[in-house]
Amino acid sequence: MTAPGMIVLALLAWGIFTNGRTAILLFFAAASFGTLAILPPAVTGGASILPLPVAALALATWLLRRRGAAQGVVSAAIDPRALGLLTAFVAYGAVSAIVLPRLFAGMDVIAFRQDLVGATPLAPSSANLTQSAYLAISLITALVFDRLVRDVRDRRAIMSAIVIGGVVVVLSGLADMATGGTKILAPLRNASYAVLSGHVILDARRVIGLMPEASSFGPLCITFAALIYFLPSVQPPPLSRLLSLGLVAALMIMGALSMSSTAFFGIVVFTLVAALSQLRQAIVSRRKLRWRTVYAGVVSFSATAFVVALLVLFQSSLVSTVTHFVNTLIFEKAQSSSFADRSMANDLAFDVFAKTRGLGVGVGSMSTSSWVTAVLSNTGFIGAMLMGGLLLLTFARRPTNVVDDGLVTGLKFALLTNLAMAAVAAPAPDFGMLAAAMFGSIAGLSARASAQRLQPVQVRATPVALMREPS
C-alpha cells in the first residue's frame, strides 16, 4: 500500500470511530483526488479504488452507528416520496447490468475499457459490475445525506466541509500548475486511469489538478463554486464576504484554466442560474431589491466596462489573443477529433436505444459523452422514466419551514449547474456522489417534520446571498 493510501485510510478510520464529522469533511475533500488509488491497482486486479467512494462508505458506517439511523435510511430508501425512485433506478440498473448484456450480446457499443477504440461487440464485462457498484454507492450517499441534514450539527459540518473541499480543489490545481506535469505528483496519480496532464492549447498547459483530465477537473471546480455560492454559510458575515467570494472566484479561475469546454459551459449555466436566483428573489420579496443591490450592480457593470475599454485601447494584441482563444475552444471545437468521437458515441447510443426497443444494454455496457444518452442507452426507457421522475420530484420539493428555504433553493441551483455539465460530458448513468449528496440533502430538508427532528440551523448568508436575505 502506498503512503498516501495509508494516510487516507487512517483518516477515514479516525473519522468513523472517534470524530464522525471529520468523515463529512473527508468526503468533500476526497472529491479532488480522482487519480489516487488507495490500494495499488496491481493488488486489486487493475481496479482503482478511489478515496471518494471509500469516504462515502466510511460516512455511511459512521452514520449507521447511531441509534435509529438504519431504520431511517431504510424508510427513505423504500418511500417513493423520499428516495424510493432513486432506489428503484439503482436496483433496475443492477438487474440490467446482469441481464441485458447477455440478451443483446454482439451489438455494436462503445465499451468502457480504455484499451478499446471505436465500436466493439457487446459482451458482459467487469464494467457492468464496477458501474453498478458506483451507482449503489451514489444511492448510499444520497440516503446518508438525507439523514445528515436533519441534524443541526451535521448540517453545520456539511456547509463547512463544502468550503474546505473547495479549498482542496484550488490547492490541487495550484499543485498541478507548480509541478508543470513532472512526476512530483506521481504518488497521488497511481490509479490505472490514463492521466492527460500534458495537453496544451494555444501554448498554455491545461490544468487538471489531481483528476485524470481537464474535462473532469473543470466541472469539479464549477460544482464546488456553485455549492459555495448558492448555499448559506456558518461563518460570520465579514469573514464570509471575503472568503466565499474569493474562493468562488478562485474556483472559477481554475475551471477556466482547465480549458475544458464542459467547464466553460458550466460557467455559462452558473451565470444564468445566478441571475435567475436574483430575479426569483426580487419577485418573491420586492423589499429585497434595495438600493444596495442596485448600487452593487451598477458599480460592477461600470468597473467591468471600464476595464474592458482600457484593454481595447491599450492592449489590442490581448484582444486578438482572446478572440483566437475563444475561436479555438468553441467555434473550432466542432471540427476537432474529440468532438467527432463524442458525436459518434451519442449517435450510437440513440441507435442502441432504438435497436433494443427501448430496453438499453445494461449499466456499464456502453460509454457515451452525455449523461442523458448514457441513461437511455444503458438503462433504457424504464431507467429514463425512473430518473425523470426523481428529477421532477427533486426540483418540485419544498422545505418544511421558512428557514430551510434558502438551503433547499441553493441546493437546487447547485444541482442544476452540476447536472447541466453532466448532460454534455458524463459517460455513464451514474450522476456522481456530489450530485447524490445534493439529491439526498434536498429530500431530507423537504421531509415531513418528525418529533425527533432537531430545529433547523440559523445561518447567515454568503456575500452573494446577502442580497437575497429576507428583510
N, C-alpha and C positions, 0 to 999 in steps of 0.2 A: 504494500500500500504506500502511496506517495505521501509526503509530508503534508501538502495542502488537504488531501483527503482525510488524513488522520485528524487534522485540526477541525475540519468541518464536522466530522462525526463526534468529536469530543464536545464541540459547542452545542450540537443538537442534543446529545445525551444530557448535558448540563441544563439545557432548556426544558427537557422533559421532566427531569427528576428534582431539580432544585428551583429554578426560576422560570416558570412556564411562559411568561410573557416575553422572555428572550427568544422563545421559539417563534413568536409572531414577528419579531424584528428580523430573525434569521430568514424567515420565509421571504420577506420582501428584499432583503439584501442578496439572497441566493439567486434572484432573477437575473442578476448581471453575469453570473458565471455559467455561460452556456457552452463552454468548451472544457470545463473541468470535470473529469471523470473521478468520482470518489474512489472507486476501485479500478485498477488498471484494466483496460479492455481485454488484455491477454488472459486475465483471470476469469472474466465474465463471458468468454466466448465471443468477444468482439462487440458486445453491447456496452454502451456508455451510460452509466448510472450517474445522472447529473444531480447537483445539490438541490435544485428547486423541487423536484418530486419527492426527494427524501425529506426535505424540510416540511413539505406539505403533510407527509405521513407522520413525521415527528410531532407536528402541531396537532394532528388528529389524535395521536397517542396521548398527548398531554390533556387534551380536552376530555377524552373518554375516561380519564381517571377521576373526573368529577362525578359526584353522585347525581344520578338522574340524567346525565348528558347523553348516554347511549339511547335512552328512551326518547329523548327529544330529537336526536338525529334520525332514528328510525321513523318517527312520526312525520318529520319533514320530508323524508325520502319517499314515503308512500302517499302523502297527501297531495292531490293534484293542484290544490290551491297554494301549496308551498313549492316544493321542488320535485313533485311527482312526475311532471313531464320530462324533466331532465333525467331522472332515474330511468324512465321508460326509454328515452333516447339512447342512453348508455347501454341498457340491457339489450335493446334491439340491435345496437351496434355490435355487441359481443356475439350475439347469435349469428348476425350476418357475416361476421369475420370467419365463422366456422363453416357455415352452410354455403354461402354464395360463391366463394372462390372455387368450390368443387362443382357447384351446379353449372357455372358458366366457364369452366376451365377451357383454356385455349383462345379466349377472346383477347384482342389486342388492347393493352393498357400501358400506362406509364408507371412502371414499378417504383417503389420507394428505395430500392437498392441503388446506391450511388455508383456502383461499377457498371450499371446498365444504362445505355443511352438510347433514347428513342422508344418506340413501341415494342413491347415484348408480349408473348403469350401469357395469359393469366394462369396462375397456379398458386396453391396455398404456400405461404411463406412466413418467415419469422416476423415480418412487418405486421401481419394480421394480429399477432399476439402483442407486440410492443405498442401498436397504436391503440388497441383495445385497453391495454394497461394504462396508457396515458389518459384515455377518456375516463376510466374508472377513478384515477387519481384526481382528475378535474372535478368529478362528481363529489368525491370525498372532500375536496377543498371547498366546494360550494356549501356542502352540508355543515362543515366546520364553521365557516364564516356566518352562516345563518344563525348558529348558536352564539358565536362570539359577540356579535353586535348587540345582543340583548343585555349584555353586562356592561355597565358604565366604565369599569376599569379596563376591560378588554377593548372597549371602543377607543378609549384614550390611547392605549398601547398601539392599536392599529393605525391611528392617524399619525402618531409619532413615528411608527415604523415605516410608513409610506415616505415620510420626509427623509429618513435615514437611507431607505432604498434608493431614492432619487440621488442622494449624495454619492452613494456607491456607484451608480451608473455613470455619473460625471467623472468620478475618480478613475473608473476603468477606462473611460475614453481618454483621459489625460495620460494614463499609463501607456496606452497603446500609441498615442502621439509621441510620447517621450522616448519610447524604445524604438520607434521607427521601423517596426517589422522585424527586429532582431529576435534572437532566441532567448532573450531575458525572461519573457513571459511563458516560455515553453512548459514549466511545471504546472501552469494554470491552463494549458492548452493540450492536455493529454488525451482528450476524447478521440473517438475513432472518426469524427467528422472531419471533412476537409476544411481547413481554416484558410479563408481567402483574404489574407492580410496584405497582399502586395498590389492590389488593384489601384490604378492611377487614372484619374480623369482630369484632363487639361493640366497635366504636370502636378496635380495635387493628389496626395495619397489619401484614400478613403479611410475614415476612422471606423473601426469595428469593435473597439472596446475588448471585452472578453467573450464576445459572441463569435459564431462561426463565420459570419459575413456581415457586410454593411446593411443588407436588406433585413437582417434580424436585429441589429443594434439600433438602427434609426427608429423603427417603430417602437422599440422598448423605451427609448428616450421620450418620444411623444406621449406614450401611455402614462409614464410617470409624471410628465409635465401636466397632463390633463387631470390626473388624480390630485396633484398638489394644488393646481389652480382652482378646481371646482369644489374641493372638499373643505369644510371648516378646519380650523387649526386650534390646537390646545395651547399654543404659545401666546404670551402677552402681545397686545397689539403692536407696540413699537418694534419689537423683535420680529414679529410675524411679517410686518410690512417689508422689512429689509430682506429677511431670509427667504421667504416664499417667492417673492418677485425675482430675486437674484437667482434662486435655484431653478425656477421655471425658465428664465432666460438662458441659463447655462445648459439646461436640458434641450432647449430649442436649438441652441447653437451646436451642441453635439449631434443632434438629429440632422441638422443641415450639413455638418462636416462629414457625415456618413455618405452624403451624396446619393442617398437611396431615393429612387422615385416614389417608393411607398411612403417614406418619411416625409417627403415634400407634400404628397397628397394628404398625409395625416396633419401636417401643419395647416394646410388649407381648410380641412374639415374642422380642426381645432378652432381656427379663427372664426369660422362660420357659426360653430356651436357656441363659442363665447359671446358672439354678437347676439345670437338667439337667446342666450340666457339673460343678457341685459335687457333685451326687448321684452322678454317674458316678465321679468321683474318689474319693468316700468308699467306694463299693462296690469299686473296683479295689484301693485300698490303704487298709485300715482304719486304719493308723497315721497317715494323712493328717488325719483328723478329730481334731486335738489340741485342747487347752484354748484355744489361740489362736483357732481357728476359732469355737468355741462362744462364747467371750468376745466376739469381734468381732460375732457375730450378735446376741447379747443386748444389747450396748451400742447397736448400730444400731437395733434394733427399739424399745428403750426411748426413745432420743433422738427417733425419729420419732413415737412415740406421745405423748411429752411436747409436742413442737411442735404436733402436731395438736390436742391438748387445749387448749393456750394459744390457738390460733386460734379454736377453737369458743367458748371462754369470753369472749374479749375482742374478737374481730373477727367477729361474727356476719354483718355485711354482706359480709365477704370470702367466707364460706362460701356465701352465697346467690349471689354473683357467680360463684364456681367452679362451683356447681351449674348455673347458667344457661349458663355456657360449655360444660360437658360436654354439656348437653342440646342446645345449638345445633350442636356439632360432630359429635355421634354420633347422638342419637335423632331429631333433625330432619333429618339428612342424607338419610334415605330419602325425604323429601318435596321435596328440592331438585331443580332442573332438571338439575344436573350428574349427580346420581345416576340420574335418569331416562335421560339420554343414555348413560351408561355401561351401564346395564342393557339398553337398546335395542341398543347395539353388540354386547354379548356374546350377546344372544338371536339377533341376525342372524348372528353368527359361527357359532353352532351350526347355524343354518338353512342357511348356506352349506356347512358341512361335510357336512350330510346331502344337499343337492341335488347336490353334486359327487361323491356316493358315496364320500366319504372321501378324495378326491384333493386338495381345497383349491383355492384360486385363485391360488397363487403368491406368493412372498415380495415384499412391498411392494405387494400388491394391495388389502389391507384393513387398516384400523386398528381396534383393539379397545381395551378398557380392562383387559385381563388378559393376561399373558404366556402362560398356558395356552391361552386361546381364540385368541390370535394364532398360536400354533404349529399348532393344529388347523385353523384357517380358512385359513392361508397355506400350510402345508406338508402338511396332511392327515395321514392315518393313517401313511404312511411316515415323514414327518418326526417325528411324535409318538413312533413306536417307536424311532427312532434317538436322539432326545433323552432318552426314558425310559431307554434302555439306558445312555446316558452318565451320567445321574444315578445310576442304580443302581451302576454301576461306580465312580463317583467316591466315593460315600459308603461303599462296601464296601472301598475300598483300605486297605492297611495299610503303614506305613513300613518301610523296610528295616532300621532299627535303633531301639533304645530311645530314643536321644537325639532323634530326629526325631518321636517320638510326639506330643509337645506341639505341635509345629508343624502336623502333619497334622490333629490333632484341633481345634486352634484355627481352622485354615482351613476345616474342615468346618462348624464352628459359625457362623463369619462368613458363609460361603456360604449356609447355610440361612437366616440372617436376611435376606440380600440377596434371595434367590430368593422368600422369602415375601412381601416387599413387591412384587416384580415380578409375582407371581401375582395381585395385586389392582389393579395400576395400569399395568403396562408395555403400550404399544400395539402393539409389533412382536415378531416371533420372536427378534430379536437380544437376547441376555441382557446385553449391555453388556461393556465392556472390563475393568472392575474384576472382574466375575464371571469373565471369561475368564482373568484373571491368577490367580484362585483355582483354577479348573479345572486350569490348566497347572501351578501350583505343587504341587497335591496329586498330580498324575500324576508329576511329576519327583521328588518326595520318596518316592514309593512304587515307583519303578522299581527294577529289579534292579541291585544294585551292580556297577560295572564297574571294570576296572583303572585307568581314567582318572579315576574319580570321587574328588573330594577328601573328606577326613574332614569330618563334619558339624560345624557351629559350636557351640561350647559357649556357651549364652546363659543369662542369668538371667531369671527370670520377672518379669512385670509385677506391680505391687502386688496386683491382684485375683487373679493367678495364683499368688502365693506360697503360698497355702493349698493349691494343687494340686501343689506341687513335691514330688518324691519325697524321702523322708527319707534 
